[in-house]
Amino acid sequence: MTYLRNCWYVACMADELSDGPLARTILDEKLVMFRGEDGTAGVLADMCPHRFVRLSGGKVVGNAIECPYHGLRFDGSGTCVYQPFESGEPAPHNRARSWPVVERGGYVWIWAGDAELADPDLIPSSLDVLDDPEQKTVYGYLRVEGNYQLVTDNLLDLSHVDFLHPDARLPEGYASYENKVEQKGNRVFNWLWKPNSTPNYIQAALRDSTEEKADVFSHMEWNAPALMMLRTGLQDVGEPEGSDLNLPSAHLMTPETETSTHYFWTVSRDRKKDDTALDDLYQTALTHIFSTQDGPMIEQAQQAMGDETDLFAMHPVILSTDSAAIRARRILQKLIRDEARGSAPASPAIAAA
């Protein structure tokens, strides 16, 4: 499978590096992530160039990771900064492959392509909410045995909620909602309005109003390769959108392999920020929903597809509710083709043909 390379992928949550080196496979490559004593994160190939053992089995010493076999140390740039028992400078090829790294929104991101093109501003601005001090953000992670685009498809089509998520389903049902799909440059938006509906139990616990009904909304933004921001909320019937409650939620997919995915998610709120019980509710509810409902469906789909990762090669039936997911797949295919021809990484503001 060909991945989009000149783009940012989430490697890990920032606090995952608090306990030492972390091994993780990303884009079919084994990587090691670590944080030096100066607080800077580094991401290297998880292989010492001396005897090819895993650096992730070693430890952090100063601002470098030490190989567990012979004690060679490599900093975040992959440079060998210490080789015991040897005099003189390390050989030029005595280095570990490194990835450009940036920390933003509580995540460590890696650039998987040409290092000279690594521009942090290519991380979608919609994710800036994760750095907003006025928001309390809960972070979660799941590993899915399915291609990352299947996870994207699932999140871009919320019509399955009526059937797969009984606890999250609103009594009025999907058939009563208003839906609109738009493409703006290389971004896809799936707008969903639920007028005069009954808020779910989480929304009801956070809203200011005591009214039984509300105008509820769920709007998803997709950016390549698989970076999504869901904005849900509500307001009293007939009031301006979001005037009562806004709950931004990031959904960030990083391919582990062709048929497995690292799924990072967040939910943010600007109220009841000290309520740890609410944090626990989010963790428990969202982990349960995805691990027991969405996840198994995605994994069933991948099992049926076998090693195939191109949905269109399977000649699927296409429904009207697939519109956003199909647009996202087409944009991603074009970006991968353009990259193979040597085009520079595309900003979300640049229109896709």
C-alpha positions in Angstrom: 0.0 0.0 0.0 1.2 3.5 -0.8 0.8 6.0 2.1 0.8 9.8 1.9 4.2 10.7 3.1 4.6 14.5 3.1 2.2 15.1 5.9 2.0 14.8 9.7 0.9 11.7 11.6 0.3 11.4 15.4 2.9 9.1 16.8 1.8 9.1 20.4 0.2 11.0 23.2 2.7 13.3 24.8 2.3 11.8 28.2 3.0 8.3 26.8 6.7 9.2 26.9 6.8 9.9 30.7 7.8 6.4 31.6 10.7 5.9 29.2 11.1 4.8 25.5 8.0 3.7 23.6 8.0 1.2 20.7 5.3 1.6 18.1 4.9 0.5 14.4 3.8 3.3 12.1 3.4 3.1 8.4 4.8 -0.5 8.5 8.0 0.8 10.2 9.2 0.0 13.7 9.9 3.2 15.6 11.1 4.2 19.1 10.0 7.4 20.7 11.6 9.0 23.8 11.8 12.2 25.7 15.2 13.6 26.7 16.0 15.2 30.0 15.5 18.6 28.3 11.9 17.7 27.5 12.4 17.3 23.8 10.8 14.3 22.1 12.7 12.2 19.5 11.5 9.5 17.1 14.0 7.1 15.6 14.1 3.8 13.7 13.9 1.1 16.4 17.1 -0.5 15.4 20.7 0.2 16.5 23.0 0.5 13.4 25.6 -1.7 15.2 23.9 -5.0 15.7 20.4 -4.1 14.7 18.8 -4.7 18.1 15.8 -2.7 19.3 16.7 0.7 20.8 13.3 0.6 22.6 14.8 -2.0 24.9 17.3 0.5 26.2 17.0 3.6 28.4 17.1 7.4 28.2 20.4 8.9 29.3 20.5 12.7 29.2 19.0 13.7 25.8 19.8 10.4 24.1 18.5 6.8 24.0 21.1 4.1 25.0 21.2 0.8 23.1 20.8 -2.1 25.6 23.4 -4.2 23.8 26.7 -2.2 23.7 25.7 1.1 25.1 25.8 3.3 22.0 23.7 6.5 22.5 21.7 8.3 19.9 20.1 11.7 20.2 16.8 12.9 18.7 18.4 13.6 15.4 19.8 10.0 15.2 23.4 11.1 15.8 25.5 8.8 17.8 26.7 11.0 20.7 28.5 8.3 22.7 30.2 5.0 21.9 31.9 3.3 24.9 35.4 1.9 24.4 36.0 3.8 21.2 38.1 6.8 20.7 37.5 9.5 18.1 34.3 10.5 16.3 31.7 7.9 15.4 31.6 6.8 11.8 29.3 8.9 9.6 27.0 5.9 9.1 26.8 5.2 12.8 23.5 6.9 13.2 19.8 5.9 13.5 17.2 7.1 11.1 15.2 10.0 12.5 11.9 11.6 11.8 11.0 15.3 12.1 9.0 15.8 15.3 6.6 18.5 16.6 4.5 18.6 19.7 1.1 20.1 19.5 -2.3 19.6 21.1 -1.0 17.0 23.6 0.5 14.8 20.9 3.9 14.0 19.4 3.6 14.3 15.6 6.0 12.9 13.0 6.6 13.9 9.4 6.8 10.8 7.3 8.3 12.3 4.1 10.9 14.8 2.9 12.3 16.4 6.1 12.9 19.7 4.3 9.1 20.0 3.6 8.1 19.5 7.3 6.0 22.5 8.1 4.1 22.4 11.4 1.5 24.8 9.9 0.3 21.9 7.8 -1.4 20.5 10.9 -5.0 21.5 10.5 -5.9 24.7 12.4 -9.2 23.0 13.5 -7.0 21.1 16.0 -5.9 24.3 17.7 -8.7 23.7 20.2 -6.5 21.0 21.8 -4.1 23.8 23.0 -6.9 26.0 24.2 -6.4 26.6 28.0 -10.1 27.3 28.3 -10.9 23.7 27.3 -10.6 20.5 29.4 -9.6 17.7 27.1 -9.9 14.0 27.7 -7.6 11.8 25.6 -8.1 8.2 24.5 -6.4 5.6 22.3 -7.5 2.4 20.6 -5.9 0.0 18.2 -8.1 -1.3 15.4 -7.5 -4.3 13.2 -8.5 -2.6 10.0 -7.2 -0.2 7.4 -7.2 3.5 8.6 -9.6 4.5 5.7 -12.2 2.2 7.0 -12.1 4.0 10.3 -12.4 7.3 8.4 -15.4 5.9 6.5 -17.1 5.0 9.8 -16.6 8.5 11.3 -17.8 10.3 8.2 -21.1 8.4 8.0 -23.1 8.7 11.2 -26.2 7.1 9.8 -25.1 3.9 11.4 -25.8 5.3 14.9 -29.5 4.3 14.8 -28.5 0.7 14.4 -25.1 0.3 16.1 -25.2 2.7 19.0 -28.5 2.3 20.8 -27.3 4.3 23.9 -26.2 7.3 21.7 -29.2 7.2 19.4 -31.6 10.1 19.7 -35.3 9.0 19.8 -36.1 11.1 16.7 -33.8 9.0 14.5 -31.5 9.8 11.6 -34.4 10.0 9.1 -35.5 13.3 10.8 -32.1 14.9 10.5 -30.8 17.4 8.0 -27.5 16.5 6.2 -25.2 18.4 3.9 -21.8 17.4 2.5 -19.3 20.0 1.3 -15.8 20.0 -0.1 -13.6 23.0 0.5 -10.2 22.6 -1.0 -8.8 19.4 0.3 -11.2 19.3 3.3 -14.5 17.5 3.5 -17.3 18.6 5.8 -20.3 16.5 6.8 -22.9 18.8 8.4 -25.6 17.1 10.4 -28.5 19.0 12.1 -31.0 17.3 14.4 -33.7 19.9 15.0 -36.1 19.7 17.9 -34.4 16.5 19.2 -33.8 14.9 22.6 -30.2 15.4 23.8 -28.3 12.3 24.7 -27.3 11.7 28.3 -23.9 13.3 28.1 -25.2 16.4 26.4 -28.1 16.7 28.9 -25.6 16.5 31.8 -23.6 19.5 30.4 -26.2 21.9 28.9 -27.3 25.0 30.6 -30.9 24.8 29.7 -33.5 22.7 31.4 -35.7 22.4 28.3 -36.5 18.8 27.2 -35.8 19.3 23.5 -33.0 21.1 21.7 -31.6 21.8 18.2 -28.6 19.3 18.2 -25.8 19.3 15.7 -22.8 17.0 14.7 -20.4 18.4 12.2 -17.4 16.5 11.0 -14.3 18.0 9.2 -11.9 15.7 7.4 -8.3 16.6 6.5 -5.8 14.3 4.7 -4.6 11.8 5.4 -7.0 11.0 8.3 -7.3 13.9 10.7 -10.8 14.7 11.8 -12.5 17.2 14.0 -16.1 16.5 15.2 -18.0 19.4 16.6 -21.2 18.5 18.5 -23.4 20.6 20.5 -26.9 22.1 20.9 -29.0 25.1 21.7 -32.6 25.7 22.7 -34.9 25.2 19.7 -34.7 28.2 17.4 -31.6 29.8 19.1 -28.2 30.4 17.4 -26.2 27.3 16.8 -23.9 26.4 19.7 -25.3 29.1 21.9 -25.7 26.5 24.7 -23.1 23.7 24.3 -20.1 23.0 22.1 -18.1 19.8 22.4 -15.1 19.6 20.0 -13.8 16.1 19.5 -10.7 15.1 17.6 -10.4 11.7 15.8 -6.9 11.1 14.4 -5.9 8.0 12.6 -2.3 6.8 12.0 -1.7 3.6 10.0 0.1 1.0 11.9 0.2 -1.4 8.9 -1.9 -1.8 5.8 -4.6 -3.5 7.9 -4.3 -2.0 11.4 -4.7 1.5 12.8 -3.7 3.6 15.7 -6.9 5.6 16.6 -6.3 8.6 18.8 -9.4 10.5 20.1 -10.2 13.5 22.3 -13.2 15.2 23.7 -13.0 18.8 25.0 -15.4 20.9 27.1 -15.4 24.4 28.5 -17.4 23.7 31.6 -17.3 21.4 34.6 -13.5 21.2 34.0 -12.7 19.9 37.5 -15.3 17.1 37.3 -13.1 14.0 37.2 -16.2 11.8 37.3 -17.2 13.4 33.9 -13.7 12.6 32.6 -14.2 9.0 33.6 -17.6 8.9 32.0 -16.1 10.0 28.7 -13.3 7.5 28.9 -15.6 4.6 29.8 -18.4 5.5 27.4 -16.4 6.3 24.3 -14.0 3.4 24.8 -16.9 1.0 25.2 -18.8 2.4 22.1 -15.8 2.0 19.8 -14.2 -1.1 21.2 -17.5 -3.1 21.3 -19.5 -1.6 18.5 -17.6 0.4 15.8 -14.3 -1.5 16.1 -15.8 -5.0 15.5 -17.7 -3.8 12.5 -14.6 -2.2 10.9 -12.6 -5.4 11.7 -15.3 -7.6 10.1 -15.1 -5.4 7.0 -11.3 -5.8 6.8 -11.5 -9.5 7.4 -13.9 -9.7 4.4 -11.6 -7.6 2.3 -8.5 -9.7 3.3 -5.3 -7.9 2.3 -7.2 -5.5 0.0 -7.1 -1.9 1.2 -8.8 -0.2 -1.8 -12.5 -0.2 -1.1 -13.3 0.6 -4.7 -11.6 -2.6 -5.8 -14.2 -4.5 -3.9 -17.0 -2.9 -6.0 -19.1 -1.9 -3.0 -22.7 -0.7 -3.1 -22.6 3.0 -2.6 -25.4 4.7 -0.6 -26.2 8.5 -0.4 -24.8 8.5 3.2 -21.4 7.5 1.8 -20.9 10.8 0.1 -18.5 12.4 2.5 -16.4 9.2 2.9 -16.2 8.8 -0.9 -15.0 12.4 -1.3 -12.3 11.9 1.3 -11.0 8.7 -0.4 -10.9 10.4 -3.8 -9.0 13.4 -2.4 -6.5 11.2 -0.6 -5.9 9.1 -3.8 -5.2 12.3 -5.8 -2.8 13.6 -3.1 -0.9 10.3 -3.1 -0.7 10.4 -7.0 0.5 14.0 -6.9 3.1 13.2 -4.3 4.4 10.3 -6.4 4.8 12.9 -9.3 6.9 15.2 -7.0 4.2 17.7 -6.1 4.7 19.6 -2.8 2.5 18.8 0.1 -1.0 20.4 -0.3 -2.5 22.8 2.2 -6.1 22.1 3.1 -6.8 25.4 1.5 -5.7 24.2 -1.9 -8.5 22.9 -4.0 -8.4 19.3 -5.0 -9.3 18.5 -8.6 
